[in-house]
Amino acid sequence: MYFAKKGKEEIVNIIEDTNVYACESDTCNGWMREEFSTPDLSCPICGSDMKAEVRGLPKIKVD
Ligand SMILES: [Zn+2]
């Protein structure tokens, strides 16, 4: 059963450990969440290879 949202959007402010891929270049801050990654992953900014790591990121609320 679905209930209509209340008038005010709830701001989710939870930090959780998140698997991400980070650019291997020291001069580039490119990264993306693992869930948005693709099999032939390369940095969207500079095109370098990316490596998996874990970062604390705000939780994405998925309804
Ligand atoms: Zn990069």
N, CA, C, O and the ligand as a Tripos MOL2 file, in Angstrom:
@<TRIPOS>MOLECULE
protein
  253   251    64     0     0
PROTEIN
NO_CHARGES

@<TRIPOS>ATOM
      1 N           0.8450   -1.1930    0.0000 N.3       1 MET1
      2 CA          0.0000    0.0000    0.0000 C.3       1 MET1
      3 C           0.8810    1.2430    0.0000 C.2       1 MET1
      4 O           1.8900    1.2970    0.7030 O.2       1 MET1
      5 N           0.5060    2.2070   -0.7650 N.am      2 TYR2
      6 CA          1.3130    3.4180   -0.8860 C.3       2 TYR2
      7 C           0.6100    4.5920   -0.2310 C.2       2 TYR2
      8 O          -0.5590    4.8630   -0.5030 O.2       2 TYR2
      9 N           1.3300    5.2800    0.6280 N.am      3 PHE3
     10 CA          0.7840    6.4680    1.2700 C.3       3 PHE3
     11 C           1.4050    7.7080    0.6290 C.2       3 PHE3
     12 O           2.6010    7.7300    0.3410 O.2       3 PHE3
     13 N           0.6140    8.7070    0.4140 N.am      4 ALA4
     14 CA          1.1090    9.9540   -0.1600 C.3       4 ALA4
     15 C           2.1750   10.5570    0.7520 C.2       4 ALA4
     16 O           2.1080   10.4460    1.9760 O.2       4 ALA4
     17 N           3.1510   11.1920    0.1250 N.am      5 LYS5
     18 CA          4.2090   11.8200    0.9020 C.3       5 LYS5
     19 C           3.6640   12.9760    1.7170 C.2       5 LYS5
     20 O           2.7040   13.6420    1.3280 O.2       5 LYS5
     21 N           4.2900   13.1950    2.8350 N.am      6 LYS6
     22 CA          3.9700   14.3720    3.6170 C.3       6 LYS6
     23 C           4.4980   15.6080    2.8910 C.2       6 LYS6
     24 O           5.2750   15.5020    1.9430 O.2       6 LYS6
     25 N           4.0700   16.7550    3.3430 N.am      7 GLY7
     26 CA          4.3920   17.9900    2.6390 C.3       7 GLY7
     27 C           5.8690   18.2760    2.5010 C.2       7 GLY7
     28 O           6.2840   18.9430    1.5530 O.2       7 GLY7
     29 N           6.6680   17.7880    3.4230 N.am      8 LYS8
     30 CA          8.0660   18.1670    3.4410 C.3       8 LYS8
     31 C           8.9360   16.9660    3.0560 C.2       8 LYS8
     32 O           8.7740   15.8650    3.5830 O.2       8 LYS8
     33 N           9.8590   17.2090    2.1250 N.am      9 GLU9
     34 CA         10.7930   16.1490    1.7580 C.3       9 GLU9
     35 C          11.7220   15.8560    2.9280 C.2       9 GLU9
     36 O          12.2440   16.7660    3.5730 O.2       9 GLU9
     37 N          11.9100   14.6130    3.1790 N.am     10 GLU10
     38 CA         12.7960   14.2250    4.2590 C.3      10 GLU10
     39 C          14.2280   14.1860    3.7390 C.2      10 GLU10
     40 O          14.5170   13.5450    2.7290 O.2      10 GLU10
     41 N          15.0990   14.8640    4.4280 N.am     11 ILE11
     42 CA         16.5020   14.8700    4.0220 C.3      11 ILE11
     43 C          17.2170   13.7150    4.7150 C.2      11 ILE11
     44 O          17.3020   13.6550    5.9420 O.2      11 ILE11
     45 N          17.7180   12.8180    3.9080 N.am     12 VAL12
     46 CA         18.4370   11.6710    4.4550 C.3      12 VAL12
     47 C          19.8980   12.0590    4.6100 C.2      12 VAL12
     48 O          20.5510   12.4550    3.6450 O.2      12 VAL12
     49 N          20.3920   11.9450    5.7940 N.am     13 ASN13
     50 CA         21.7540   12.3720    6.0690 C.3      13 ASN13
     51 C          22.5270   11.2540    6.7650 C.2      13 ASN13
     52 O          23.0950   11.4380    7.8410 O.2      13 ASN13
     53 N          22.5300   10.1140    6.1280 N.am     14 ILE14
     54 CA         23.2070    8.9480    6.6840 C.3      14 ILE14
     55 C          24.4520    8.6680    5.8520 C.2      14 ILE14
     56 O          24.3790    8.5570    4.6280 O.2      14 ILE14
     57 N          25.5740    8.5580    6.5130 N.am     15 ILE15
     58 CA         26.8050    8.1970    5.8220 C.3      15 ILE15
     59 C          27.0010    6.6920    5.9460 C.2      15 ILE15
     60 O          26.9500    6.1270    7.0380 O.2      15 ILE15
     61 N          27.2230    6.0660    4.8180 N.am     16 GLU16
     62 CA         27.4700    4.6260    4.8570 C.3      16 GLU16
     63 C          28.6560    4.2900    3.9670 C.2      16 GLU16
     64 O          28.9440    4.9910    2.9980 O.2      16 GLU16
     65 N          29.3350    3.2100    4.3110 N.am     17 ASP17
     66 CA         30.4340    2.7530    3.4750 C.3      17 ASP17
     67 C          29.8850    2.3130    2.1290 C.2      17 ASP17
     68 O          28.9510    1.5140    2.0560 O.2      17 ASP17
     69 N          30.4690    2.8370    1.0770 N.am     18 THR18
     70 CA         29.9640    2.6020   -0.2650 C.3      18 THR18
     71 C          31.0990    2.1400   -1.1590 C.2      18 THR18
     72 O          32.1830    2.7220   -1.1440 O.2      18 THR18
     73 N          30.8560    1.1040   -1.9320 N.am     19 ASN19
     74 CA         31.8490    0.6690   -2.9110 C.3      19 ASN19
     75 C          31.8370    1.6240   -4.0940 C.2      19 ASN19
     76 O          30.8010    1.8540   -4.7180 O.2      19 ASN19
     77 N          33.0060    2.1740   -4.3890 N.am     20 VAL20
     78 CA         33.1290    3.0830   -5.5170 C.3      20 VAL20
     79 C          34.3400    2.6780   -6.3540 C.2      20 VAL20
     80 O          35.1760    1.8810   -5.9290 O.2      20 VAL20
     81 N          34.4090    3.2500   -7.5520 N.am     21 TYR21
     82 CA         35.6070    3.1400   -8.3570 C.3      21 TYR21
     83 C          36.2070    4.5280   -8.4610 C.2      21 TYR21
     84 O          35.5380    5.4890   -8.8430 O.2      21 TYR21
     85 N          37.5020    4.6140   -8.1070 N.am     22 ALA22
     86 CA         38.1870    5.9020   -8.1210 C.3      22 ALA22
     87 C          39.2500    5.8940   -9.2060 C.2      22 ALA22
     88 O          39.8870    4.8740   -9.4690 O.2      22 ALA22
     89 N          39.4290    7.0490   -9.8280 N.am     23 CYS23
     90 CA         40.4280    7.1980  -10.8730 C.3      23 CYS23
     91 C          41.8240    6.9570  -10.3050 C.2      23 CYS23
     92 O          42.1330    7.3980   -9.1980 O.2      23 CYS23
     93 N          42.6590    6.2610  -11.0610 N.am     24 GLU24
     94 CA         44.0080    5.9710  -10.5850 C.3      24 GLU24
     95 C          44.9560    7.1480  -10.7690 C.2      24 GLU24
     96 O          46.0670    7.1310  -10.2410 O.2      24 GLU24
     97 N          44.5430    8.1470  -11.4940 N.am     25 SER25
     98 CA         45.4120    9.3010  -11.7050 C.3      25 SER25
     99 C          45.5130   10.1360  -10.4370 C.2      25 SER25
    100 O          44.5040   10.4170   -9.7900 O.2      25 SER25
    101 N          46.7310   10.5320  -10.0830 N.am     26 ASP26
    102 CA         46.9190   11.3570   -8.8890 C.3      26 ASP26
    103 C          46.3710   12.7600   -9.0680 C.2      26 ASP26
    104 O          46.0980   13.4510   -8.0860 O.2      26 ASP26
    105 N          46.2090   13.1810  -10.2970 N.am     27 THR27
    106 CA         45.8040   14.5600  -10.5510 C.3      27 THR27
    107 C          44.3230   14.6750  -10.8910 C.2      27 THR27
    108 O          43.8540   15.7530  -11.2560 O.2      27 THR27
    109 N          43.5910   13.5860  -10.7760 N.am     28 CYS28
    110 CA         42.1830   13.5640  -11.1580 C.3      28 CYS28
    111 C          41.3490   13.0930   -9.9880 C.2      28 CYS28
    112 O          41.7230   12.1490   -9.2930 O.2      28 CYS28
    113 N          40.2430   13.7310   -9.7710 N.am     29 ASN29
    114 CA         39.3580   13.3510   -8.6710 C.3      29 ASN29
    115 C          38.1460   12.5450   -9.1390 C.2      29 ASN29
    116 O          37.1570   12.4230   -8.4170 O.2      29 ASN29
    117 N          38.2300   12.0030  -10.3400 N.am     30 GLY30
    118 CA         37.0970   11.2600  -10.8680 C.3      30 GLY30
    119 C          36.7940    9.9960  -10.0820 C.2      30 GLY30
    120 O          37.7060    9.2750   -9.6770 O.2      30 GLY30
    121 N          35.5380    9.7350   -9.8720 N.am     31 TRP31
    122 CA         35.1170    8.4840   -9.2340 C.3      31 TRP31
    123 C          33.6440    8.2740   -9.5310 C.2      31 TRP31
    124 O          32.9460    9.2000   -9.9430 O.2      31 TRP31
    125 N          33.1740    7.0520   -9.3200 N.am     32 MET32
    126 CA         31.7380    6.8010   -9.4450 C.3      32 MET32
    127 C          31.3380    5.6390   -8.5480 C.2      32 MET32
    128 O          32.1520    4.7890   -8.1860 O.2      32 MET32
    129 N          30.0900    5.6330   -8.2130 N.am     33 ARG33
    130 CA         29.5820    4.5430   -7.3930 C.3      33 ARG33
    131 C          29.5980    3.2430   -8.1930 C.2      33 ARG33
    132 O          29.3740    3.2210   -9.4030 O.2      33 ARG33
    133 N          29.8730    2.1640   -7.4640 N.am     34 GLU34
    134 CA         29.9410    0.8530   -8.1110 C.3      34 GLU34
    135 C          28.6420    0.5410   -8.8440 C.2      34 GLU34
    136 O          28.6600   -0.0560   -9.9210 O.2      34 GLU34
    137 N          27.5330    0.9410   -8.2690 N.am     35 GLU35
    138 CA         26.2410    0.6050   -8.8760 C.3      35 GLU35
    139 C          26.0180    1.3220  -10.2060 C.2      35 GLU35
    140 O          25.1630    0.9170  -10.9940 O.2      35 GLU35
    141 N          26.7900    2.3940  -10.4590 N.am     36 PHE36
    142 CA         26.6620    3.1090  -11.7270 C.3      36 PHE36
    143 C          27.7870    2.7620  -12.6890 C.2      36 PHE36
    144 O          27.8740    3.3270  -13.7790 O.2      36 PHE36
    145 N          28.6390    1.8430  -12.2920 N.am     37 SER37
    146 CA         29.7960    1.5100  -13.1160 C.3      37 SER37
    147 C          29.3880    0.6000  -14.2670 C.2      37 SER37
    148 O          28.3130    0.0000  -14.2650 O.2      37 SER37
    149 N          30.2820    0.5150  -15.2510 N.am     38 THR38
    150 CA         30.0540   -0.3360  -16.4060 C.3      38 THR38
    151 C          31.2090   -1.3190  -16.5200 C.2      38 THR38
    152 O          32.2710   -1.0720  -15.9490 O.2      38 THR38
    153 N          31.0400   -2.4240  -17.2350 N.am     39 PRO39
    154 CA         32.1030   -3.4370  -17.3230 C.3      39 PRO39
    155 C          33.4100   -2.8840  -17.8970 C.2      39 PRO39
    156 O          34.4910   -3.2470  -17.4320 O.2      39 PRO39
    157 N          33.3190   -2.0250  -18.8850 N.am     40 ASP40
    158 CA         34.5360   -1.4640  -19.4710 C.3      40 ASP40
    159 C          34.8240   -0.1070  -18.8440 C.2      40 ASP40
    160 O          34.8710    0.9210  -19.5200 O.2      40 ASP40
    161 N          35.0140   -0.1390  -17.5340 N.am     41 LEU41
    162 CA         35.0610    1.0980  -16.7700 C.3      41 LEU41
    163 C          36.3390    1.8930  -17.0150 C.2      41 LEU41
    164 O          37.4460    1.3580  -16.9510 O.2      41 LEU41
    165 N          36.1650    3.1590  -17.2910 N.am     42 SER42
    166 CA         37.2870    4.0900  -17.3130 C.3      42 SER42
    167 C          36.7990    5.4170  -16.7590 C.2      42 SER42
    168 O          35.5990    5.6900  -16.7320 O.2      42 SER42
    169 N          37.7410    6.2350  -16.3180 N.am     43 CYS43
    170 CA         37.3770    7.4980  -15.6860 C.3      43 CYS43
    171 C          36.5820    8.3770  -16.6470 C.2      43 CYS43
    172 O          37.0170    8.6000  -17.7770 O.2      43 CYS43
    173 N          35.4250    8.8810  -16.2180 N.am     44 PRO44
    174 CA         34.6130    9.7390  -17.0940 C.3      44 PRO44
    175 C          35.2680   11.0980  -17.3400 C.2      44 PRO44
    176 O          34.8800   11.8150  -18.2630 O.2      44 PRO44
    177 N          36.2430   11.4510  -16.5320 N.am     45 ILE45
    178 CA         36.8830   12.7610  -16.6730 C.3      45 ILE45
    179 C          38.1240   12.6760  -17.5470 C.2      45 ILE45
    180 O          38.2860   13.4630  -18.4800 O.2      45 ILE45
    181 N          39.0070   11.7160  -17.2470 N.am     46 CYS46
    182 CA         40.2870   11.6900  -17.9480 C.3      46 CYS46
    183 C          40.5190   10.3960  -18.7240 C.2      46 CYS46
    184 O          41.4560   10.3190  -19.5190 O.2      46 CYS46
    185 N          39.6900    9.3870  -18.5120 N.am     47 GLY47
    186 CA         39.8110    8.1560  -19.2800 C.3      47 GLY47
    187 C          40.7960    7.1440  -18.7170 C.2      47 GLY47
    188 O          41.0270    6.1040  -19.3340 O.2      47 GLY47
    189 N          41.3760    7.4270  -17.5650 N.am     48 SER48
    190 CA         42.3150    6.4820  -16.9460 C.3      48 SER48
    191 C          41.5730    5.2710  -16.3920 C.2      48 SER48
    192 O          40.3460    5.2670  -16.2840 O.2      48 SER48
    193 N          42.3490    4.2410  -16.0420 N.am     49 ASP49
    194 CA         41.7640    3.0960  -15.3630 C.3      49 ASP49
    195 C          41.2750    3.5170  -13.9810 C.2      49 ASP49
    196 O          41.7210    4.5150  -13.4150 O.2      49 ASP49
    197 N          40.3400    2.7180  -13.4560 N.am     50 MET50
    198 CA         39.7990    3.0240  -12.1350 C.3      50 MET50
    199 C          39.9570    1.8120  -11.2410 C.2      50 MET50
    200 O          39.9760    0.6730  -11.7080 O.2      50 MET50
    201 N          40.0700    2.0720   -9.9460 N.am     51 LYS51
    202 CA         40.2420    0.9870   -8.9810 C.3      51 LYS51
    203 C          39.1520    1.0530   -7.9290 C.2      51 LYS51
    204 O          38.6610    2.1260   -7.5790 O.2      51 LYS51
    205 N          38.7880   -0.1180   -7.4360 N.am     52 ALA52
    206 CA         37.7310   -0.1820   -6.4370 C.3      52 ALA52
    207 C          38.2410    0.3020   -5.0910 C.2      52 ALA52
    208 O          39.3730    0.0100   -4.7060 O.2      52 ALA52
    209 N          37.4220    1.0270   -4.3910 N.am     53 GLU53
    210 CA         37.7270    1.4030   -3.0190 C.3      53 GLU53
    211 C          36.4230    1.6770   -2.2840 C.2      53 GLU53
    212 O          35.3490    1.7130   -2.8840 O.2      53 GLU53
    213 N          36.5370    1.8690   -0.9860 N.am     54 VAL54
    214 CA         35.3510    2.1000   -0.1680 C.3      54 VAL54
    215 C          35.4170    3.5040    0.4020 C.2      54 VAL54
    216 O          36.4300    3.9170    0.9670 O.2      54 VAL54
    217 N          34.3380    4.2150    0.2470 N.am     55 ARG55
    218 CA         34.2610    5.5720    0.7860 C.3      55 ARG55
    219 C          32.9930    5.7240    1.6010 C.2      55 ARG55
    220 O          32.0010    5.0370    1.3590 O.2      55 ARG55
    221 N          33.0310    6.6230    2.5640 N.am     56 GLY56
    222 CA         31.8250    6.9610    3.3060 C.3      56 GLY56
    223 C          31.0550    8.0270    2.5570 C.2      56 GLY56
    224 O          31.5210    9.1590    2.4210 O.2      56 GLY56
    225 N          29.8850    7.6740    2.0750 N.am     57 LEU57
    226 CA         29.0870    8.5930    1.2600 C.3      57 LEU57
    227 C          27.6750    8.6900    1.8130 C.2      57 LEU57
    228 O          27.1910    7.7680    2.4690 O.2      57 LEU57
    229 N          27.0160    9.8160    1.5430 N.am     58 PRO58
    230 CA         25.6160    9.9190    1.9570 C.3      58 PRO58
    231 C          24.7870    8.8300    1.3060 C.2      58 PRO58
    232 O          24.9250    8.5540    0.1140 O.2      58 PRO58
    233 N          23.9550    8.2350    2.0720 N.am     59 LYS59
    234 CA         23.1340    7.1510    1.5820 C.3      59 LYS59
    235 C          22.1150    7.6770    0.5780 C.2      59 LYS59
    236 O          21.4940    8.7190    0.7840 O.2      59 LYS59
    237 N          21.9630    6.9440   -0.4940 N.am     60 ILE60
    238 CA         20.9200    7.2810   -1.4640 C.3      60 ILE60
    239 C          19.6380    6.5730   -1.0330 C.2      60 ILE60
    240 O          19.6120    5.3590   -0.8350 O.2      60 ILE60
    241 N          18.6020    7.3500   -0.8970 N.am     61 LYS61
    242 CA         17.3370    6.7710   -0.4700 C.3      61 LYS61
    243 C          16.5890    6.2830   -1.7120 C.2      61 LYS61
    244 O          16.3040    7.0580   -2.6260 O.2      61 LYS61
    245 N          16.2870    5.0280   -1.7260 N.am     62 VAL62
    246 CA         15.5810    4.4370   -2.8570 C.3      62 VAL62
    247 C          14.2050    3.9730   -2.3950 C.2      62 VAL62
    248 O          14.0830    3.1020   -1.5340 O.2      62 VAL62
    249 N          13.2040    4.5540   -2.9660 N.am     63 ASP63
    250 CA         11.8450    4.1620   -2.5960 C.3      63 ASP63
    251 C          11.3660    3.0310   -3.4760 C.2      63 ASP63
    252 O          10.2400    2.5600   -3.3190 O.2      63 ASP63
    253 ZN         40.3900   10.4990  -14.0280 Zn       64 ZN64
@<TRIPOS>BOND
     1     1     2 1
     2     2     3 1
     3     3     4 2
     4     3     5 am
     5     5     6 1
     6     6     7 1
     7     7     8 2
     8     7     9 am
     9     9    10 1
    10    10    11 1
    11    11    12 2
    12    11    13 am
    13    13    14 1
    14    14    15 1
    15    15    16 2
    16    15    17 am
    17    17    18 1
    18    18    19 1
    19    19    20 2
    20    19    21 am
    21    21    22 1
    22    22    23 1
    23    23    24 2
    24    23    25 am
    25    25    26 1
    26    26    27 1
    27    27    28 2
    28    27    29 am
    29    29    30 1
    30    30    31 1
    31    31    32 2
    32    31    33 am
    33    33    34 1
    34    34    35 1
    35    35    36 2
    36    35    37 am
    37    37    38 1
    38    38    39 1
    39    39    40 2
    40    39    41 am
    41    41    42 1
    42    42    43 1
    43    43    44 2
    44    43    45 am
    45    45    46 1
    46    46    47 1
    47    47    48 2
    48    47    49 am
    49    49    50 1
    50    50    51 1
    51    51    52 2
    52    51    53 am
    53    53    54 1
    54    54    55 1
    55    55    56 2
    56    55    57 am
    57    57    58 1
    58    58    59 1
    59    59    60 2
    60    59    61 am
    61    61    62 1
    62    62    63 1
    63    63    64 2
    64    63    65 am
    65    65    66 1
    66    66    67 1
    67    67    68 2
    68    67    69 am
    69    69    70 1
    70    70    71 1
    71    71    72 2
    72    71    73 am
    73    73    74 1
    74    74    75 1
    75    75    76 2
    76    75    77 am
    77    77    78 1
    78    78    79 1
    79    79    80 2
    80    79    81 am
    81    81    82 1
    82    82    83 1
    83    83    84 2
    84    83    85 am
    85    85    86 1
    86    86    87 1
    87    87    88 2
    88    87    89 am
    89    89    90 1
    90    90    91 1
    91    91    92 2
    92    91    93 am
    93    93    94 1
    94    94    95 1
    95    95    96 2
    96    95    97 am
    97    97    98 1
    98    98    99 1
    99    99   100 2
   100    99   101 am
   101   101   102 1
   102   102   103 1
   103   103   104 2
   104   103   105 am
   105   105   106 1
   106   106   107 1
   107   107   108 2
   108   107   109 am
   109   109   110 1
   110   110   111 1
   111   111   112 2
   112   111   113 am
   113   113   114 1
   114   114   115 1
   115   115   116 2
   116   115   117 am
   117   117   118 1
   118   118   119 1
   119   119   120 2
   120   119   121 am
   121   121   122 1
   122   122   123 1
   123   123   124 2
   124   123   125 am
   125   125   126 1
   126   126   127 1
   127   127   128 2
   128   127   129 am
   129   129   130 1
   130   130   131 1
   131   131   132 2
   132   131   133 am
   133   133   134 1
   134   134   135 1
   135   135   136 2
   136   135   137 am
   137   137   138 1
   138   138   139 1
   139   139   140 2
   140   139   141 am
   141   141   142 1
   142   142   143 1
   143   143   144 2
   144   143   145 am
   145   145   146 1
   146   146   147 1
   147   147   148 2
   148   147   149 am
   149   149   150 1
   150   150   151 1
   151   151   152 2
   152   151   153 am
   153   153   154 1
   154   154   155 1
   155   155   156 2
   156   155   157 am
   157   157   158 1
   158   158   159 1
   159   159   160 2
   160   159   161 am
   161   161   162 1
   162   162   163 1
   163   163   164 2
   164   163   165 am
   165   165   166 1
   166   166   167 1
   167   167   168 2
   168   167   169 am
   169   169   170 1
   170   170   171 1
   171   171   172 2
   172   171   173 am
   173   173   174 1
   174   174   175 1
   175   175   176 2
   176   175   177 am
   177   177   178 1
   178   178   179 1
   179   179   180 2
   180   179   181 am
   181   181   182 1
   182   182   183 1
   183   183   184 2
   184   183   185 am
   185   185   186 1
   186   186   187 1
   187   187   188 2
   188   187   189 am
   189   189   190 1
   190   190   191 1
   191   191   192 2
   192   191   193 am
   193   193   194 1
   194   194   195 1
   195   195   196 2
   196   195   197 am
   197   197   198 1
   198   198   199 1
   199   199   200 2
   200   199   201 am
   201   201   202 1
   202   202   203 1
   203   203   204 2
   204   203   205 am
   205   205   206 1
   206   206   207 1
   207   207   208 2
   208   207   209 am
   209   209   210 1
   210   210   211 1
   211   211   212 2
   212   211   213 am
   213   213   214 1
   214   214   215 1
   215   215   216 2
   216   215   217 am
   217   217   218 1
   218   218   219 1
   219   219   220 2
   220   219   221 am
   221   221   222 1
   222   222   223 1
   223   223   224 2
   224   223   225 am
   225   225   226 1
   226   226   227 1
   227   227   228 2
   228   227   229 am
   229   229   230 1
   230   230   231 1
   231   231   232 2
   232   231   233 am
   233   233   234 1
   234   234   235 1
   235   235   236 2
   236   235   237 am
   237   237   238 1
   238   238   239 1
   239   239   240 2
   240   239   241 am
   241   241   242 1
   242   242   243 1
   243   243   244 2
   244   243   245 am
   245   245   246 1
   246   246   247 1
   247   247   248 2
   248   247   249 am
   249   249   250 1
   250   250   251 1
   251   251   252 2
@<TRIPOS>SUBSTRUCTURE
     1 MET1         2 RESIDUE 1 A MET
     2 TYR2         6 RESIDUE 1 A TYR
     3 PHE3        10 RESIDUE 1 A PHE
     4 ALA4        14 RESIDUE 1 A ALA
     5 LYS5        18 RESIDUE 1 A LYS
     6 LYS6        22 RESIDUE 1 A LYS
     7 GLY7        26 RESIDUE 1 A GLY
     8 LYS8        30 RESIDUE 1 A LYS
     9 GLU9        34 RESIDUE 1 A GLU
    10 GLU10       38 RESIDUE 1 A GLU
    11 ILE11       42 RESIDUE 1 A ILE
    12 VAL12       46 RESIDUE 1 A VAL
    13 ASN13       50 RESIDUE 1 A ASN
    14 ILE14       54 RESIDUE 1 A ILE
    15 ILE15       58 RESIDUE 1 A ILE
    16 GLU16       62 RESIDUE 1 A GLU
    17 ASP17       66 RESIDUE 1 A ASP
    18 THR18       70 RESIDUE 1 A THR
    19 ASN19       74 RESIDUE 1 A ASN
    20 VAL20       78 RESIDUE 1 A VAL
    21 TYR21       82 RESIDUE 1 A TYR
    22 ALA22       86 RESIDUE 1 A ALA
    23 CYS23       90 RESIDUE 1 A CYS
    24 GLU24       94 RESIDUE 1 A GLU
    25 SER25       98 RESIDUE 1 A SER
    26 ASP26      102 RESIDUE 1 A ASP
    27 THR27      106 RESIDUE 1 A THR
    28 CYS28      110 RESIDUE 1 A CYS
    29 ASN29      114 RESIDUE 1 A ASN
    30 GLY30      118 RESIDUE 1 A GLY
    31 TRP31      122 RESIDUE 1 A TRP
    32 MET32      126 RESIDUE 1 A MET
    33 ARG33      130 RESIDUE 1 A ARG
    34 GLU34      134 RESIDUE 1 A GLU
    35 GLU35      138 RESIDUE 1 A GLU
    36 PHE36      142 RESIDUE 1 A PHE
    37 SER37      146 RESIDUE 1 A SER
    38 THR38      150 RESIDUE 1 A THR
    39 PRO39      154 RESIDUE 1 A PRO
    40 ASP40      158 RESIDUE 1 A ASP
    41 LEU41      162 RESIDUE 1 A LEU
    42 SER42      166 RESIDUE 1 A SER
    43 CYS43      170 RESIDUE 1 A CYS
    44 PRO44      174 RESIDUE 1 A PRO
    45 ILE45      178 RESIDUE 1 A ILE
    46 CYS46      182 RESIDUE 1 A CYS
    47 GLY47      186 RESIDUE 1 A GLY
    48 SER48      190 RESIDUE 1 A SER
    49 ASP49      194 RESIDUE 1 A ASP
    50 MET50      198 RESIDUE 1 A MET
    51 LYS51      202 RESIDUE 1 A LYS
    52 ALA52      206 RESIDUE 1 A ALA
    53 GLU53      210 RESIDUE 1 A GLU
    54 VAL54      214 RESIDUE 1 A VAL
    55 ARG55      218 RESIDUE 1 A ARG
    56 GLY56      222 RESIDUE 1 A GLY
    57 LEU57      226 RESIDUE 1 A LEU
    58 PRO58      230 RESIDUE 1 A PRO
    59 LYS59      234 RESIDUE 1 A LYS
    60 ILE60      238 RESIDUE 1 A ILE
    61 LYS61      242 RESIDUE 1 A LYS
    62 VAL62      246 RESIDUE 1 A VAL
    63 ASP63      250 RESIDUE 1 A ASP
    64 ZN64       253 GROUP 0 **** ****
